[in-house]
Amino acid sequence: MKKFEKSIEKLFFKGKETKWSKRFSFMIVDVILIVVIFYIFLNTIIYDLTGSLYPLGSGFRLNFLGDDYIPFIPQMVIFYVYLFYPMAIISMTYFAFIESEKGYAFAWSLVIINLIAGVIYLFFPVSTYVWREQILANESQYQGSFFAQVVFSIYNIDTSFNCFPSLHAAVSTITFYAWYRYYKLKPNWKKLTISIITFIIAAGVILSTLFVKQHYILDEIAGILLAYLVGRLVFNRLWKSSNQQTKSV
């Protein structure tokens, strides 16, 4: 990172190290990590690739924890789509452009989480295809339900081989974790409020993946654990190395 900062300083700041040169350097790296590597390469290209390697109807089922008894509740797509994406996008934007140096850890966490998940998807395809077939066979009973139609549109674009670990669970968890660590760094009521809001949304998103029949309980457990372990290691290392001390949690 230091070498990159020096290059930015030579190009835009006449070789001088300033508060703005450092912030600008982190901002550029954060955008590359979040937009190019995390979103475009890992969450779009690799995700779509791993979802196209296996024929429909194949894949492992992890319905060992009573998953079959969880009802289909299409209204939970509110959390799955309409709260998850704004929370993630707003958080990524804030940490990339406002708190760029601290966002460096958040950006790397997103990349590492998605990279690990992509490797697992490649060799361990888990699918909820059977549930989809059962629900779509009774699609007529959901006519007139806007939320059900949104879920069905998701079924049409997602091949359902990218289940274990759940990226919805992992990204929600690491987003909450980033705000929580940010709050612990220098507590105030605004950061606490955002931490609580992201926790509530993250919990709702995790539950929603089960009620829209996109994931198994084990997918959620794996996603939460992956995000927590990666987040703890990355935040402890990068915030410490950048003299941004925070308590380990």
C-alpha positions in Angstrom: 0.0 0.0 0.0 2.9 2.4 0.8 4.3 2.0 -2.7 1.0 2.8 -4.2 0.7 5.9 -2.0 4.1 7.0 -3.2 3.0 6.6 -6.8 -0.2 8.6 -6.2 1.8 11.3 -4.5 4.2 11.6 -7.5 1.3 11.8 -9.9 -1.1 14.1 -8.2 0.6 15.7 -5.1 4.1 16.7 -6.4 5.6 13.9 -4.4 4.4 15.3 -1.1 2.7 13.1 1.5 -0.4 14.8 2.9 -3.6 13.8 4.6 -5.4 14.1 1.3 -2.8 12.1 -0.6 -3.2 9.2 1.8 -7.0 9.4 1.7 -7.0 9.5 -2.1 -4.8 6.5 -2.3 -7.0 4.4 0.0 -10.1 5.6 -1.9 -8.7 4.3 -5.2 -7.7 1.0 -3.7 -11.0 0.6 -1.9 -12.9 1.2 -5.2 -10.8 -1.3 -7.1 -11.3 -3.9 -4.4 -15.0 -3.4 -3.9 -16.2 -2.6 -7.5 -13.7 -4.4 -9.7 -12.6 -7.4 -7.7 -15.4 -8.0 -5.3 -18.4 -7.1 -7.5 -17.4 -7.5 -11.1 -14.9 -10.3 -11.0 -15.9 -12.4 -8.0 -19.6 -11.6 -7.4 -20.5 -11.5 -11.1 -18.1 -13.4 -13.4 -17.0 -16.1 -11.0 -20.4 -16.4 -9.3 -22.1 -16.9 -12.6 -19.4 -19.3 -13.8 -19.8 -21.6 -10.7 -23.5 -21.5 -11.1 -23.3 -22.8 -14.7 -21.0 -25.8 -14.2 -23.7 -28.3 -13.1 -27.0 -29.4 -14.6 -30.2 -28.2 -13.1 -31.6 -30.7 -10.5 -28.1 -31.8 -9.4 -26.2 -30.5 -6.4 -26.1 -31.4 -2.7 -29.0 -30.8 -0.3 -28.3 -29.8 3.3 -31.8 -30.0 4.7 -30.6 -31.7 7.9 -31.8 -29.1 10.5 -35.5 -29.1 9.9 -35.3 -26.9 6.8 -38.2 -28.6 5.1 -40.5 -27.3 7.8 -39.7 -23.7 7.2 -42.6 -22.1 5.2 -42.3 -20.2 2.0 -43.0 -16.5 2.9 -42.5 -14.3 -0.2 -42.9 -11.1 1.8 -39.4 -11.8 3.3 -38.0 -10.7 0.0 -38.2 -7.2 1.5 -35.2 -8.1 3.5 -33.6 -10.3 0.9 -33.6 -7.6 -1.8 -35.0 -4.2 -0.7 -33.1 -3.8 2.5 -30.0 -6.0 1.8 -28.8 -4.1 -1.3 -29.2 -0.6 0.1 -27.5 -1.5 3.3 -24.5 -3.1 1.5 -24.2 -0.3 -1.1 -24.5 2.5 1.3 -22.0 0.9 3.7 -19.5 0.2 0.9 -19.8 3.7 -0.4 -19.3 5.3 3.0 -16.2 3.2 3.8 -14.8 3.7 0.3 -15.2 7.4 0.1 -15.7 8.8 3.6 -13.7 6.6 5.9 -11.4 5.3 3.2 -8.5 4.2 5.4 -10.7 2.2 7.7 -12.7 0.9 4.7 -9.6 -0.8 3.4 -10.2 -3.6 5.9 -13.9 -3.8 4.9 -13.0 -4.0 1.2 -10.4 -6.7 1.7 -12.8 -8.7 3.9 -15.4 -8.6 1.1 -12.9 -9.8 -1.4 -11.5 -12.7 0.8 -15.0 -13.8 1.8 -16.2 -14.0 -1.8 -13.0 -15.7 -3.0 -13.3 -18.4 -0.4 -17.0 -18.9 -1.2 -16.2 -19.1 -4.9 -13.7 -21.9 -4.4 -16.3 -23.8 -2.3 -19.0 -23.3 -4.9 -16.6 -24.8 -7.5 -16.1 -28.1 -5.7 -19.2 -28.3 -3.4 -22.4 -27.3 -5.3 -25.3 -27.0 -3.0 -28.8 -26.4 -4.5 -32.3 -25.6 -3.3 -33.6 -26.6 -6.7 -36.1 -29.1 -5.3 -37.9 -26.5 -3.3 -38.1 -24.2 -6.3 -39.8 -26.9 -8.3 -42.3 -27.5 -5.6 -43.1 -23.8 -5.2 -43.2 -23.1 -8.9 -45.6 -26.1 -9.4 -48.1 -24.1 -7.2 -47.3 -20.8 -8.7 -50.9 -20.1 -9.5 -51.8 -19.7 -5.9 -49.4 -16.7 -5.7 -51.0 -14.8 -8.6 -51.4 -11.2 -7.6 -48.7 -11.3 -5.0 -46.0 -8.8 -5.9 -43.5 -10.2 -3.5 -44.0 -13.8 -4.8 -43.3 -12.5 -8.4 -40.1 -10.9 -7.2 -39.0 -14.2 -5.7 -39.9 -16.1 -8.9 -37.8 -13.6 -10.9 -34.9 -14.4 -8.6 -35.4 -18.1 -9.2 -35.2 -17.4 -13.0 -31.8 -15.6 -12.9 -30.1 -17.6 -10.1 -29.2 -21.2 -10.8 -29.0 -22.1 -7.1 -25.6 -23.8 -7.0 -24.1 -21.0 -5.0 -25.6 -21.8 -1.6 -22.9 -22.9 0.9 -21.8 -20.5 2.3 -24.6 -18.0 1.9 -23.2 -14.7 0.5 -26.3 -12.9 1.7 -25.5 -14.0 5.2 -21.7 -13.3 4.8 -22.0 -9.9 3.3 -24.7 -8.9 5.8 -22.6 -10.1 8.7 -19.4 -8.4 7.6 -21.3 -5.1 6.9 -22.7 -5.1 10.5 -19.2 -6.1 11.8 -17.6 -3.2 10.0 -20.0 -0.7 11.6 -19.6 -2.4 15.0 -15.8 -2.2 14.9 -16.1 1.4 13.7 -18.4 2.2 16.6 -16.0 0.5 19.1 -13.1 2.6 17.7 -14.6 5.8 18.9 -18.1 5.4 20.3 -20.9 7.9 19.8 -24.7 7.6 19.4 -24.7 8.0 15.6 -22.4 5.0 15.1 -24.3 3.0 17.7 -27.6 3.7 15.9 -26.2 2.6 12.6 -24.7 -0.5 14.2 -28.1 -1.4 15.6 -29.9 -0.8 12.3 -27.4 -2.9 10.3 -27.7 -5.7 12.9 -31.5 -5.7 12.6 -31.3 -5.7 8.8 -28.5 -8.3 8.7 -30.6 -10.6 11.0 -33.7 -10.1 8.8 -31.7 -10.8 5.6 -30.3 -14.1 7.1 -33.8 -15.2 8.1 -35.2 -14.1 4.7 -32.9 -16.4 2.8 -34.6 -19.3 4.6 -38.2 -18.1 4.1 -37.8 -17.4 0.4 -36.3 -20.9 0.1 -32.9 -19.8 -1.3 -30.7 -21.4 1.4 -30.4 -24.0 4.1 -29.7 -23.3 7.7 -26.2 -24.7 7.3 -25.6 -22.2 4.5 -26.4 -19.3 6.9 -24.2 -20.7 9.7 -21.3 -21.1 7.3 -21.8 -17.6 5.9 -21.9 -16.0 9.4 -18.8 -17.9 10.6 -16.9 -17.1 7.4 -17.6 -13.4 7.6 -16.8 -13.2 11.3 -13.5 -15.1 11.1 -12.3 -13.3 8.0 -13.5 -9.9 9.4 -11.8 -10.4 12.8 -8.5 -11.4 11.2 -8.5 -8.7 8.6 -9.7 -5.8 10.8 -7.3 -6.7 13.6 -4.3 -6.9 11.2 -5.1 -3.9 8.9 -6.4 -1.5 11.5 -3.5 -2.2 13.8 -0.9 -1.8 11.0 -2.4 1.6 10.1 -2.4 2.7 13.7 -6.1 2.5 14.0 -6.3 0.5 17.2 -9.6 -1.2 18.2 -10.4 -3.8 20.7 -10.6 -7.4 19.4 -14.1 -8.9 19.6 
